Amino acid sequence: MARIVDNPKLAFRLARAIVSDIALYNQNKVQEGIEKDSLFDLLNDELQEGREHFLARISEDIPHREHLFDKAVVDVMVKQAGRIKSSIW
């Protein structure tokens, strides 16, 4: 069994790694989701699975732990998709 992460910086790195994998294995959905402003609808299942995995791996004592995954989604998936033509930017 994997160890529980209790350091907020390491927890955020884990969140970024999970989101990076989701983006890597779903590049077409990311592209379409950014283009059509439907990213969270298209990747709902993948993001929920990633969030559950993340929360299972980090300590409940980390403040605002649920927000770390959301921040990783923005940092890794949304910001890096800025090159994709979209009406949302």
PDB file of N, CA, C and O in Angstrom, chain B, residues numbered from 101:
ATOM      1  N   MET B 101       0.837  -1.188   0.000  1.00  0.00           N
ATOM      2  CA  MET B 101       0.000   0.000   0.000  1.00  0.00           C
ATOM      3  C   MET B 101       0.880   1.250   0.000  1.00  0.00           C
ATOM      4  O   MET B 101       1.916   1.290   0.664  1.00  0.00           O
ATOM      5  N   ALA B 102       0.468   2.245  -0.734  1.00  0.00           N
ATOM      6  CA  ALA B 102       1.220   3.497  -0.817  1.00  0.00           C
ATOM      7  C   ALA B 102       1.098   4.259   0.500  1.00  0.00           C
ATOM      8  O   ALA B 102       0.075   4.193   1.182  1.00  0.00           O
ATOM      9  N   ARG B 103       2.152   4.975   0.836  1.00  0.00           N
ATOM     10  CA  ARG B 103       2.125   5.732   2.083  1.00  0.00           C
ATOM     11  C   ARG B 103       1.234   6.960   1.941  1.00  0.00           C
ATOM     12  O   ARG B 103       1.019   7.467   0.840  1.00  0.00           O
ATOM     13  N   ILE B 104       0.727   7.420   3.063  1.00  0.00           N
ATOM     14  CA  ILE B 104      -0.121   8.612   3.099  1.00  0.00           C
ATOM     15  C   ILE B 104       0.787   9.841   3.131  1.00  0.00           C
ATOM     16  O   ILE B 104       1.713   9.926   3.938  1.00  0.00           O
ATOM     17  N   VAL B 105       0.510  10.772   2.256  1.00  0.00           N
ATOM     18  CA  VAL B 105       1.292  12.007   2.168  1.00  0.00           C
ATOM     19  C   VAL B 105       0.740  12.999   3.182  1.00  0.00           C
ATOM     20  O   VAL B 105      -0.458  13.281   3.202  1.00  0.00           O
ATOM     21  N   ASP B 106       1.634  13.528   4.029  1.00  0.00           N
ATOM     22  CA  ASP B 106       1.181  14.483   5.045  1.00  0.00           C
ATOM     23  C   ASP B 106       1.817  15.858   4.887  1.00  0.00           C
ATOM     24  O   ASP B 106       1.602  16.738   5.720  1.00  0.00           O
ATOM     25  N   ASN B 107       2.589  16.049   3.841  1.00  0.00           N
ATOM     26  CA  ASN B 107       3.233  17.330   3.556  1.00  0.00           C
ATOM     27  C   ASN B 107       2.433  18.030   2.447  1.00  0.00           C
ATOM     28  O   ASN B 107       2.264  17.466   1.366  1.00  0.00           O
ATOM     29  N   PRO B 108       1.940  19.253   2.702  1.00  0.00           N
ATOM     30  CA  PRO B 108       1.115  19.940   1.688  1.00  0.00           C
ATOM     31  C   PRO B 108       1.820  20.136   0.344  1.00  0.00           C
ATOM     32  O   PRO B 108       1.183  20.035  -0.705  1.00  0.00           O
ATOM     33  N   LYS B 109       3.115  20.411   0.363  1.00  0.00           N
ATOM     34  CA  LYS B 109       3.836  20.597  -0.905  1.00  0.00           C
ATOM     35  C   LYS B 109       3.906  19.292  -1.687  1.00  0.00           C
ATOM     36  O   LYS B 109       3.728  19.279  -2.905  1.00  0.00           O
ATOM     37  N   LEU B 110       4.162  18.207  -0.987  1.00  0.00           N
ATOM     38  CA  LEU B 110       4.191  16.909  -1.664  1.00  0.00           C
ATOM     39  C   LEU B 110       2.795  16.509  -2.131  1.00  0.00           C
ATOM     40  O   LEU B 110       2.649  15.886  -3.183  1.00  0.00           O
ATOM     41  N   ALA B 111       1.784  16.856  -1.368  1.00  0.00           N
ATOM     42  CA  ALA B 111       0.409  16.563  -1.761  1.00  0.00           C
ATOM     43  C   ALA B 111       0.057  17.307  -3.048  1.00  0.00           C
ATOM     44  O   ALA B 111      -0.592  16.749  -3.933  1.00  0.00           O
ATOM     45  N   PHE B 112       0.481  18.558  -3.151  1.00  0.00           N
ATOM     46  CA  PHE B 112       0.204  19.321  -4.368  1.00  0.00           C
ATOM     47  C   PHE B 112       0.957  18.724  -5.555  1.00  0.00           C
ATOM     48  O   PHE B 112       0.428  18.677  -6.666  1.00  0.00           O
ATOM     49  N   ARG B 113       2.180  18.271  -5.326  1.00  0.00           N
ATOM     50  CA  ARG B 113       2.929  17.619  -6.403  1.00  0.00           C
ATOM     51  C   ARG B 113       2.217  16.351  -6.858  1.00  0.00           C
ATOM     52  O   ARG B 113       2.167  16.061  -8.054  1.00  0.00           O
ATOM     53  N   LEU B 114       1.668  15.598  -5.917  1.00  0.00           N
ATOM     54  CA  LEU B 114       0.905  14.405  -6.268  1.00  0.00           C
ATOM     55  C   LEU B 114      -0.327  14.779  -7.091  1.00  0.00           C
ATOM     56  O   LEU B 114      -0.626  14.127  -8.092  1.00  0.00           O
ATOM     57  N   ALA B 115      -1.033  15.812  -6.678  1.00  0.00           N
ATOM     58  CA  ALA B 115      -2.212  16.271  -7.423  1.00  0.00           C
ATOM     59  C   ALA B 115      -1.832  16.652  -8.850  1.00  0.00           C
ATOM     60  O   ALA B 115      -2.527  16.295  -9.801  1.00  0.00           O
ATOM     61  N   ARG B 116      -0.732  17.375  -8.991  1.00  0.00           N
ATOM     62  CA  ARG B 116      -0.276  17.777 -10.329  1.00  0.00           C
ATOM     63  C   ARG B 116       0.075  16.562 -11.177  1.00  0.00           C
ATOM     64  O   ARG B 116      -0.223  16.532 -12.371  1.00  0.00           O
ATOM     65  N   ALA B 117       0.701  15.565 -10.574  1.00  0.00           N
ATOM     66  CA  ALA B 117       1.062  14.355 -11.319  1.00  0.00           C
ATOM     67  C   ALA B 117      -0.191  13.610 -11.784  1.00  0.00           C
ATOM     68  O   ALA B 117      -0.249  13.137 -12.919  1.00  0.00           O
ATOM     69  N   ILE B 118      -1.171  13.510 -10.924  1.00  0.00           N
ATOM     70  CA  ILE B 118      -2.418  12.823 -11.286  1.00  0.00           C
ATOM     71  C   ILE B 118      -3.127  13.564 -12.419  1.00  0.00           C
ATOM     72  O   ILE B 118      -3.569  12.947 -13.388  1.00  0.00           O
ATOM     73  N   VAL B 119      -3.232  14.875 -12.297  1.00  0.00           N
ATOM     74  CA  VAL B 119      -3.901  15.671 -13.337  1.00  0.00           C
ATOM     75  C   VAL B 119      -3.109  15.625 -14.638  1.00  0.00           C
ATOM     76  O   VAL B 119      -3.694  15.579 -15.720  1.00  0.00           O
ATOM     77  N   SER B 120      -1.789  15.637 -14.537  1.00  0.00           N
ATOM     78  CA  SER B 120      -0.952  15.534 -15.730  1.00  0.00           C
ATOM     79  C   SER B 120      -1.210  14.233 -16.469  1.00  0.00           C
ATOM     80  O   SER B 120      -1.289  14.221 -17.698  1.00  0.00           O
ATOM     81  N   ASP B 121      -1.342  13.137 -15.732  1.00  0.00           N
ATOM     82  CA  ASP B 121      -1.654  11.853 -16.359  1.00  0.00           C
ATOM     83  C   ASP B 121      -3.026  11.883 -17.022  1.00  0.00           C
ATOM     84  O   ASP B 121      -3.196  11.370 -18.129  1.00  0.00           O
ATOM     85  N   ILE B 122      -3.988  12.473 -16.357  1.00  0.00           N
ATOM     86  CA  ILE B 122      -5.333  12.584 -16.944  1.00  0.00           C
ATOM     87  C   ILE B 122      -5.266  13.361 -18.250  1.00  0.00           C
ATOM     88  O   ILE B 122      -5.860  12.951 -19.247  1.00  0.00           O
ATOM     89  N   ALA B 123      -4.555  14.470 -18.254  1.00  0.00           N
ATOM     90  CA  ALA B 123      -4.433  15.295 -19.466  1.00  0.00           C
ATOM     91  C   ALA B 123      -3.699  14.537 -20.565  1.00  0.00           C
ATOM     92  O   ALA B 123      -4.092  14.592 -21.731  1.00  0.00           O
ATOM     93  N   LEU B 124      -2.641  13.834 -20.197  1.00  0.00           N
ATOM     94  CA  LEU B 124      -1.843  13.098 -21.179  1.00  0.00           C
ATOM     95  C   LEU B 124      -2.666  12.006 -21.868  1.00  0.00           C
ATOM     96  O   LEU B 124      -2.603  11.850 -23.087  1.00  0.00           O
ATOM     97  N   TYR B 125      -3.430  11.260 -21.084  1.00  0.00           N
ATOM     98  CA  TYR B 125      -4.187  10.148 -21.645  1.00  0.00           C
ATOM     99  C   TYR B 125      -5.525  10.556 -22.251  1.00  0.00           C
ATOM    100  O   TYR B 125      -6.242   9.720 -22.801  1.00  0.00           O
ATOM    101  N   ASN B 126      -5.857  11.830 -22.150  1.00  0.00           N
ATOM    102  CA  ASN B 126      -7.131  12.332 -22.689  1.00  0.00           C
ATOM    103  C   ASN B 126      -6.922  13.619 -23.476  1.00  0.00           C
ATOM    104  O   ASN B 126      -7.713  14.555 -23.365  1.00  0.00           O
ATOM    105  N   GLN B 127      -5.866  13.666 -24.264  1.00  0.00           N
ATOM    106  CA  GLN B 127      -5.524  14.889 -24.990  1.00  0.00           C
ATOM    107  C   GLN B 127      -6.646  15.375 -25.897  1.00  0.00           C
ATOM    108  O   GLN B 127      -6.894  16.577 -25.985  1.00  0.00           O
ATOM    109  N   ASN B 128      -7.323  14.456 -26.567  1.00  0.00           N
ATOM    110  CA  ASN B 128      -8.413  14.862 -27.465  1.00  0.00           C
ATOM    111  C   ASN B 128      -9.571  15.483 -26.697  1.00  0.00           C
ATOM    112  O   ASN B 128     -10.159  16.472 -27.136  1.00  0.00           O
ATOM    113  N   LYS B 129      -9.898  14.896 -25.542  1.00  0.00           N
ATOM    114  CA  LYS B 129     -10.970  15.456 -24.721  1.00  0.00           C
ATOM    115  C   LYS B 129     -10.581  16.824 -24.177  1.00  0.00           C
ATOM    116  O   LYS B 129     -11.420  17.723 -24.112  1.00  0.00           O
ATOM    117  N   VAL B 130      -9.327  16.994 -23.787  1.00  0.00           N
ATOM    118  CA  VAL B 130      -8.871  18.295 -23.294  1.00  0.00           C
ATOM    119  C   VAL B 130      -9.011  19.325 -24.396  1.00  0.00           C
ATOM    120  O   VAL B 130      -9.546  20.411 -24.172  1.00  0.00           O
ATOM    121  N   GLN B 131      -8.536  18.993 -25.581  1.00  0.00           N
ATOM    122  CA  GLN B 131      -8.621  19.922 -26.714  1.00  0.00           C
ATOM    123  C   GLN B 131     -10.070  20.298 -27.002  1.00  0.00           C
ATOM    124  O   GLN B 131     -10.400  21.481 -27.097  1.00  0.00           O
ATOM    125  N   GLU B 132     -10.928  19.304 -27.140  1.00  0.00           N
ATOM    126  CA  GLU B 132     -12.337  19.563 -27.431  1.00  0.00           C
ATOM    127  C   GLU B 132     -12.999  20.338 -26.286  1.00  0.00           C
ATOM    128  O   GLU B 132     -13.787  21.254 -26.522  1.00  0.00           O
ATOM    129  N   GLY B 133     -12.674  19.966 -25.057  1.00  0.00           N
ATOM    130  CA  GLY B 133     -13.270  20.625 -23.899  1.00  0.00           C
ATOM    131  C   GLY B 133     -12.902  22.093 -23.801  1.00  0.00           C
ATOM    132  O   GLY B 133     -13.737  22.920 -23.434  1.00  0.00           O
ATOM    133  N   ILE B 134     -11.662  22.422 -24.126  1.00  0.00           N
ATOM    134  CA  ILE B 134     -11.242  23.829 -24.121  1.00  0.00           C
ATOM    135  C   ILE B 134     -11.909  24.563 -25.278  1.00  0.00           C
ATOM    136  O   ILE B 134     -12.433  25.662 -25.097  1.00  0.00           O
ATOM    137  N   GLU B 135     -11.891  23.972 -26.446  1.00  0.00           N
ATOM    138  CA  GLU B 135     -12.489  24.614 -27.622  1.00  0.00           C
ATOM    139  C   GLU B 135     -13.974  24.897 -27.426  1.00  0.00           C
ATOM    140  O   GLU B 135     -14.465  25.952 -27.827  1.00  0.00           O
ATOM    141  N   LYS B 136     -14.682  23.968 -26.817  1.00  0.00           N
ATOM    142  CA  LYS B 136     -16.138  24.078 -26.696  1.00  0.00           C
ATOM    143  C   LYS B 136     -16.599  24.465 -25.295  1.00  0.00           C
ATOM    144  O   LYS B 136     -17.795  24.443 -25.005  1.00  0.00           O
ATOM    145  N   ASP B 137     -15.655  24.818 -24.429  1.00  0.00           N
ATOM    146  CA  ASP B 137     -15.966  25.193 -23.043  1.00  0.00           C
ATOM    147  C   ASP B 137     -16.790  24.109 -22.344  1.00  0.00           C
ATOM    148  O   ASP B 137     -17.784  24.390 -21.675  1.00  0.00           O
ATOM    149  N   SER B 138     -16.348  22.869 -22.521  1.00  0.00           N
ATOM    150  CA  SER B 138     -17.038  21.744 -21.899  1.00  0.00           C
ATOM    151  C   SER B 138     -16.035  20.784 -21.230  1.00  0.00           C
ATOM    152  O   SER B 138     -16.313  19.597 -21.066  1.00  0.00           O
ATOM    153  N   LEU B 139     -14.889  21.313 -20.857  1.00  0.00           N
ATOM    154  CA  LEU B 139     -13.804  20.495 -20.319  1.00  0.00           C
ATOM    155  C   LEU B 139     -14.249  19.641 -19.141  1.00  0.00           C
ATOM    156  O   LEU B 139     -13.976  18.441 -19.099  1.00  0.00           O
ATOM    157  N   PHE B 140     -14.930  20.256 -18.188  1.00  0.00           N
ATOM    158  CA  PHE B 140     -15.304  19.536 -16.975  1.00  0.00           C
ATOM    159  C   PHE B 140     -16.425  18.526 -17.224  1.00  0.00           C
ATOM    160  O   PHE B 140     -16.527  17.528 -16.511  1.00  0.00           O
ATOM    161  N   ASP B 141     -17.250  18.772 -18.212  1.00  0.00           N
ATOM    162  CA  ASP B 141     -18.268  17.788 -18.577  1.00  0.00           C
ATOM    163  C   ASP B 141     -17.622  16.577 -19.255  1.00  0.00           C
ATOM    164  O   ASP B 141     -17.934  15.431 -18.930  1.00  0.00           O
ATOM    165  N   LEU B 142     -16.723  16.845 -20.194  1.00  0.00           N
ATOM    166  CA  LEU B 142     -16.087  15.758 -20.936  1.00  0.00           C
ATOM    167  C   LEU B 142     -15.183  14.893 -20.061  1.00  0.00           C
ATOM    168  O   LEU B 142     -15.085  13.684 -20.270  1.00  0.00           O
ATOM    169  N   LEU B 143     -14.528  15.509 -19.089  1.00  0.00           N
ATOM    170  CA  LEU B 143     -13.579  14.779 -18.248  1.00  0.00           C
ATOM    171  C   LEU B 143     -14.116  14.505 -16.843  1.00  0.00           C
ATOM    172  O   LEU B 143     -13.348  14.225 -15.923  1.00  0.00           O
ATOM    173  N   ASN B 144     -15.417  14.585 -16.685  1.00  0.00           N
ATOM    174  CA  ASN B 144     -16.009  14.408 -15.365  1.00  0.00           C
ATOM    175  C   ASN B 144     -15.590  13.094 -14.706  1.00  0.00           C
ATOM    176  O   ASN B 144     -15.148  13.093 -13.557  1.00  0.00           O
ATOM    177  N   ASP B 145     -15.723  11.991 -15.412  1.00  0.00           N
ATOM    178  CA  ASP B 145     -15.405  10.686 -14.833  1.00  0.00           C
ATOM    179  C   ASP B 145     -13.918  10.575 -14.493  1.00  0.00           C
ATOM    180  O   ASP B 145     -13.557  10.106 -13.413  1.00  0.00           O
ATOM    181  N   GLU B 146     -13.066  11.004 -15.413  1.00  0.00           N
ATOM    182  CA  GLU B 146     -11.627  10.921 -15.203  1.00  0.00           C
ATOM    183  C   GLU B 146     -11.184  11.799 -14.035  1.00  0.00           C
ATOM    184  O   GLU B 146     -10.370  11.384 -13.210  1.00  0.00           O
ATOM    185  N   LEU B 147     -11.725  13.014 -13.971  1.00  0.00           N
ATOM    186  CA  LEU B 147     -11.358  13.920 -12.884  1.00  0.00           C
ATOM    187  C   LEU B 147     -11.876  13.419 -11.545  1.00  0.00           C
ATOM    188  O   LEU B 147     -11.200  13.564 -10.526  1.00  0.00           O
ATOM    189  N   GLN B 148     -13.068  12.832 -11.535  1.00  0.00           N
ATOM    190  CA  GLN B 148     -13.599  12.295 -10.280  1.00  0.00           C
ATOM    191  C   GLN B 148     -12.743  11.129  -9.796  1.00  0.00           C
ATOM    192  O   GLN B 148     -12.438  11.030  -8.607  1.00  0.00           O
ATOM    193  N   GLU B 149     -12.363  10.261 -10.701  1.00  0.00           N
ATOM    194  CA  GLU B 149     -11.499   9.131 -10.332  1.00  0.00           C
ATOM    195  C   GLU B 149     -10.147   9.633  -9.815  1.00  0.00           C
ATOM    196  O   GLU B 149      -9.624   9.118  -8.826  1.00  0.00           O
ATOM    197  N   GLY B 150      -9.586  10.644 -10.494  1.00  0.00           N
ATOM    198  CA  GLY B 150      -8.316  11.226 -10.054  1.00  0.00           C
ATOM    199  C   GLY B 150      -8.433  11.872  -8.687  1.00  0.00           C
ATOM    200  O   GLY B 150      -7.540  11.724  -7.852  1.00  0.00           O
ATOM    201  N   ARG B 151      -9.521  12.585  -8.448  1.00  0.00           N
ATOM    202  CA  ARG B 151      -9.748  13.237  -7.153  1.00  0.00           C
ATOM    203  C   ARG B 151      -9.849  12.189  -6.036  1.00  0.00           C
ATOM    204  O   ARG B 151      -9.271  12.358  -4.962  1.00  0.00           O
ATOM    205  N   GLU B 152     -10.582  11.118  -6.300  1.00  0.00           N
ATOM    206  CA  GLU B 152     -10.724  10.059  -5.300  1.00  0.00           C
ATOM    207  C   GLU B 152      -9.380   9.414  -4.985  1.00  0.00           C
ATOM    208  O   GLU B 152      -9.073   9.146  -3.823  1.00  0.00           O
ATOM    209  N   HIS B 153      -8.585   9.168  -6.010  1.00  0.00           N
ATOM    210  CA  HIS B 153      -7.253   8.600  -5.810  1.00  0.00           C
ATOM    211  C   HIS B 153      -6.388   9.556  -4.982  1.00  0.00           C
ATOM    212  O   HIS B 153      -5.705   9.139  -4.048  1.00  0.00           O
ATOM    213  N   PHE B 154      -6.429  10.826  -5.336  1.00  0.00           N
ATOM    214  CA  PHE B 154      -5.662  11.846  -4.618  1.00  0.00           C
ATOM    215  C   PHE B 154      -6.058  11.900  -3.152  1.00  0.00           C
ATOM    216  O   PHE B 154      -5.197  11.846  -2.274  1.00  0.00           O
ATOM    217  N   LEU B 155      -7.345  12.006  -2.881  1.00  0.00           N
ATOM    218  CA  LEU B 155      -7.814  12.122  -1.500  1.00  0.00           C
ATOM    219  C   LEU B 155      -7.506  10.869  -0.681  1.00  0.00           C
ATOM    220  O   LEU B 155      -7.320  10.950   0.533  1.00  0.00           O
ATOM    221  N   ALA B 156      -7.452   9.728  -1.335  1.00  0.00           N
ATOM    222  CA  ALA B 156      -7.113   8.486  -0.627  1.00  0.00           C
ATOM    223  C   ALA B 156      -5.635   8.431  -0.256  1.00  0.00           C
ATOM    224  O   ALA B 156      -5.246   7.695   0.651  1.00  0.00           O
ATOM    225  N   ARG B 157      -4.818   9.203  -0.952  1.00  0.00           N
ATOM    226  CA  ARG B 157      -3.374   9.152  -0.742  1.00  0.00           C
ATOM    227  C   ARG B 157      -2.830  10.241   0.168  1.00  0.00           C
ATOM    228  O   ARG B 157      -1.660  10.192   0.549  1.00  0.00           O
ATOM    229  N   ILE B 158      -3.656  11.228   0.528  1.00  0.00           N
ATOM    230  CA  ILE B 158      -3.136  12.314   1.366  1.00  0.00           C
ATOM    231  C   ILE B 158      -3.841  12.345   2.717  1.00  0.00           C
ATOM    232  O   ILE B 158      -4.977  11.895   2.865  1.00  0.00           O
ATOM    233  N   SER B 159      -3.136  12.881   3.680  1.00  0.00           N
ATOM    234  CA  SER B 159      -3.645  12.950   5.050  1.00  0.00           C
ATOM    235  C   SER B 159      -4.847  13.876   5.138  1.00  0.00           C
ATOM    236  O   SER B 159      -4.907  14.907   4.468  1.00  0.00           O
ATOM    237  N   GLU B 160      -5.794  13.493   5.969  1.00  0.00           N
ATOM    238  CA  GLU B 160      -6.959  14.341   6.213  1.00  0.00           C
ATOM    239  C   GLU B 160      -6.583  15.581   7.020  1.00  0.00           C
ATOM    240  O   GLU B 160      -7.382  16.510   7.136  1.00  0.00           O
ATOM    241  N   ASP B 161      -5.382  15.602   7.575  1.00  0.00           N
ATOM    242  CA  ASP B 161      -4.920  16.741   8.374  1.00  0.00           C
ATOM    243  C   ASP B 161      -4.402  17.900   7.532  1.00  0.00           C
ATOM    244  O   ASP B 161      -4.151  18.979   8.070  1.00  0.00           O
ATOM    245  N   ILE B 162      -4.238  17.707   6.241  1.00  0.00           N
ATOM    246  CA  ILE B 162      -3.752  18.781   5.372  1.00  0.00           C
ATOM    247  C   ILE B 162      -4.878  19.794   5.186  1.00  0.00           C
ATOM    248  O   ILE B 162      -5.969  19.440   4.739  1.00  0.00           O
ATOM    249  N   PRO B 163      -4.610  21.059   5.532  1.00  0.00           N
ATOM    250  CA  PRO B 163      -5.652  22.084   5.393  1.00  0.00           C
ATOM    251  C   PRO B 163      -6.072  22.269   3.929  1.00  0.00           C
ATOM    252  O   PRO B 163      -5.232  22.274   3.029  1.00  0.00           O
ATOM    253  N   HIS B 164      -7.344  22.417   3.712  1.00  0.00           N
ATOM    254  CA  HIS B 164      -7.907  22.693   2.379  1.00  0.00           C
ATOM    255  C   HIS B 164      -7.465  21.654   1.354  1.00  0.00           C
ATOM    256  O   HIS B 164      -7.236  21.988   0.191  1.00  0.00           O
ATOM    257  N   ARG B 165      -7.349  20.427   1.768  1.00  0.00           N
ATOM    258  CA  ARG B 165      -6.818  19.392   0.889  1.00  0.00           C
ATOM    259  C   ARG B 165      -7.637  19.206  -0.375  1.00  0.00           C
ATOM    260  O   ARG B 165      -7.082  18.878  -1.424  1.00  0.00           O
ATOM    261  N   GLU B 166      -8.941  19.408  -0.298  1.00  0.00           N
ATOM    262  CA  GLU B 166      -9.777  19.236  -1.488  1.00  0.00           C
ATOM    263  C   GLU B 166      -9.486  20.297  -2.543  1.00  0.00           C
ATOM    264  O   GLU B 166      -9.722  20.071  -3.730  1.00  0.00           O
ATOM    265  N   HIS B 167      -8.978  21.447  -2.122  1.00  0.00           N
ATOM    266  CA  HIS B 167      -8.676  22.519  -3.065  1.00  0.00           C
ATOM    267  C   HIS B 167      -7.354  22.300  -3.802  1.00  0.00           C
ATOM    268  O   HIS B 167      -7.142  22.879  -4.868  1.00  0.00           O
ATOM    269  N   LEU B 168      -6.480  21.487  -3.259  1.00  0.00           N
ATOM    270  CA  LEU B 168      -5.202  21.219  -3.918  1.00  0.00           C
ATOM    271  C   LEU B 168      -5.418  20.558  -5.276  1.00  0.00           C
ATOM    272  O   LEU B 168      -4.730  20.884  -6.243  1.00  0.00           O
ATOM    273  N   PHE B 169      -6.364  19.640  -5.350  1.00  0.00           N
ATOM    274  CA  PHE B 169      -6.631  18.973  -6.622  1.00  0.00           C
ATOM    275  C   PHE B 169      -7.215  19.958  -7.627  1.00  0.00           C
ATOM    276  O   PHE B 169      -6.835  19.945  -8.798  1.00  0.00           O
ATOM    277  N   ASP B 170      -8.131  20.808  -7.182  1.00  0.00           N
ATOM    278  CA  ASP B 170      -8.727  21.814  -8.077  1.00  0.00           C
ATOM    279  C   ASP B 170      -7.666  22.758  -8.618  1.00  0.00           C
ATOM    280  O   ASP B 170      -7.672  23.088  -9.804  1.00  0.00           O
ATOM    281  N   LYS B 171      -6.756  23.194  -7.754  1.00  0.00           N
ATOM    282  CA  LYS B 171      -5.669  24.086  -8.175  1.00  0.00           C
ATOM    283  C   LYS B 171      -4.778  23.385  -9.196  1.00  0.00           C
ATOM    284  O   LYS B 171      -4.323  24.008 -10.155  1.00  0.00           O
ATOM    285  N   ALA B 172      -4.531  22.109  -8.995  1.00  0.00           N
ATOM    286  CA  ALA B 172      -3.717  21.352  -9.948  1.00  0.00           C
ATOM    287  C   ALA B 172      -4.400  21.260 -11.306  1.00  0.00           C
ATOM    288  O   ALA B 172      -3.736  21.338 -12.339  1.00  0.00           O
ATOM    289  N   VAL B 173      -5.708  21.098 -11.312  1.00  0.00           N
ATOM    290  CA  VAL B 173      -6.442  21.051 -12.588  1.00  0.00           C
ATOM    291  C   VAL B 173      -6.238  22.351 -13.352  1.00  0.00           C
ATOM    292  O   VAL B 173      -5.979  22.337 -14.555  1.00  0.00           O
ATOM    293  N   VAL B 174      -6.352  23.461 -12.660  1.00  0.00           N
ATOM    294  CA  VAL B 174      -6.165  24.762 -13.317  1.00  0.00           C
ATOM    295  C   VAL B 174      -4.722  24.922 -13.772  1.00  0.00           C
ATOM    296  O   VAL B 174      -4.470  25.296 -14.917  1.00  0.00           O
ATOM    297  N   ASP B 175      -3.776  24.643 -12.884  1.00  0.00           N
ATOM    298  CA  ASP B 175      -2.362  24.834 -13.220  1.00  0.00           C
ATOM    299  C   ASP B 175      -1.890  23.927 -14.343  1.00  0.00           C
ATOM    300  O   ASP B 175      -1.166  24.371 -15.235  1.00  0.00           O
ATOM    301  N   VAL B 176      -2.284  22.689 -14.311  1.00  0.00           N
ATOM    302  CA  VAL B 176      -1.756  21.708 -15.263  1.00  0.00           C
ATOM    303  C   VAL B 176      -2.589  21.627 -16.534  1.00  0.00           C
ATOM    304  O   VAL B 176      -2.042  21.624 -17.636  1.00  0.00           O
ATOM    305  N   MET B 177      -3.886  21.564 -16.390  1.00  0.00           N
ATOM    306  CA  MET B 177      -4.726  21.304 -17.550  1.00  0.00           C
ATOM    307  C   MET B 177      -5.201  22.585 -18.231  1.00  0.00           C
ATOM    308  O   MET B 177      -5.103  22.703 -19.453  1.00  0.00           O
ATOM    309  N   VAL B 178      -5.699  23.520 -17.482  1.00  0.00           N
ATOM    310  CA  VAL B 178      -6.305  24.710 -18.081  1.00  0.00           C
ATOM    311  C   VAL B 178      -5.242  25.705 -18.541  1.00  0.00           C
ATOM    312  O   VAL B 178      -5.275  26.139 -19.692  1.00  0.00           O
ATOM    313  N   LYS B 179      -4.312  26.073 -17.683  1.00  0.00           N
ATOM    314  CA  LYS B 179      -3.288  27.053 -18.072  1.00  0.00           C
ATOM    315  C   LYS B 179      -2.458  26.573 -19.253  1.00  0.00           C
ATOM    316  O   LYS B 179      -2.132  27.355 -20.147  1.00  0.00           O
ATOM    317  N   GLN B 180      -2.118  25.300 -19.257  1.00  0.00           N
ATOM    318  CA  GLN B 180      -1.290  24.780 -20.348  1.00  0.00           C
ATOM    319  C   GLN B 180      -2.062  24.648 -21.649  1.00  0.00           C
ATOM    320  O   GLN B 180      -1.461  24.485 -22.711  1.00  0.00           O
ATOM    321  N   ALA B 181      -3.377  24.716 -21.581  1.00  0.00           N
ATOM    322  CA  ALA B 181      -4.196  24.632 -22.783  1.00  0.00           C
ATOM    323  C   ALA B 181      -4.424  26.012 -23.401  1.00  0.00           C
ATOM    324  O   ALA B 181      -5.222  26.145 -24.328  1.00  0.00           O
ATOM    325  N   GLY B 182      -3.745  27.024 -22.907  1.00  0.00           N
ATOM    326  CA  GLY B 182      -3.913  28.386 -23.399  1.00  0.00           C
ATOM    327  C   GLY B 182      -3.600  28.545 -24.870  1.00  0.00           C
ATOM    328  O   GLY B 182      -4.007  29.528 -25.488  1.00  0.00           O
ATOM    329  N   ARG B 183      -2.892  27.604 -25.432  1.00  0.00           N
ATOM    330  CA  ARG B 183      -2.551  27.663 -26.857  1.00  0.00           C
ATOM    331  C   ARG B 183      -3.706  27.202 -27.748  1.00  0.00           C
ATOM    332  O   ARG B 183      -3.681  27.409 -28.961  1.00  0.00           O
ATOM    333  N   ILE B 184      -4.710  26.579 -27.145  1.00  0.00           N
ATOM    334  CA  ILE B 184      -5.858  26.061 -27.884  1.00  0.00           C
ATOM    335  C   ILE B 184      -6.844  27.192 -28.132  1.00  0.00           C
ATOM    336  O   ILE B 184      -7.219  27.912 -27.207  1.00  0.00           O
ATOM    337  N   LYS B 185      -7.263  27.346 -29.384  1.00  0.00           N
ATOM    338  CA  LYS B 185      -8.214  28.391 -29.731  1.00  0.00           C
ATOM    339  C   LYS B 185      -9.544  28.128 -29.020  1.00  0.00           C
ATOM    340  O   LYS B 185     -10.101  27.032 -29.094  1.00  0.00           O
ATOM    341  N   SER B 186     -10.035  29.154 -28.333  1.00  0.00           N
ATOM    342  CA  SER B 186     -11.272  28.997 -27.581  1.00  0.00           C
ATOM    343  C   SER B 186     -11.920  30.365 -27.355  1.00  0.00           C
ATOM    344  O   SER B 186     -11.245  31.392 -27.289  1.00  0.00           O
ATOM    345  N   SER B 187     -13.218  30.344 -27.243  1.00  0.00           N
ATOM    346  CA  SER B 187     -13.944  31.587 -26.958  1.00  0.00           C
ATOM    347  C   SER B 187     -13.829  31.969 -25.487  1.00  0.00           C
ATOM    348  O   SER B 187     -14.189  33.082 -25.102  1.00  0.00           O
ATOM    349  N   ILE B 188     -13.324  31.039 -24.656  1.00  0.00           N
ATOM    350  CA  ILE B 188     -13.244  31.343 -23.219  1.00  0.00           C
ATOM    351  C   ILE B 188     -12.052  32.220 -22.881  1.00  0.00           C
ATOM    352  O   ILE B 188     -11.954  32.690 -21.748  1.00  0.00           O
ATOM    353  N   TRP B 189     -11.131  32.461 -23.826  1.00  0.00           N
ATOM    354  CA  TRP B 189     -10.077  33.436 -23.586  1.00  0.00           C
ATOM    355  C   TRP B 189      -9.894  34.330 -24.743  1.00  0.00           C
ATOM    356  O   TRP B 189      -9.041  35.217 -24.709  1.00  0.00           O
TER     357      TRP B 189
END
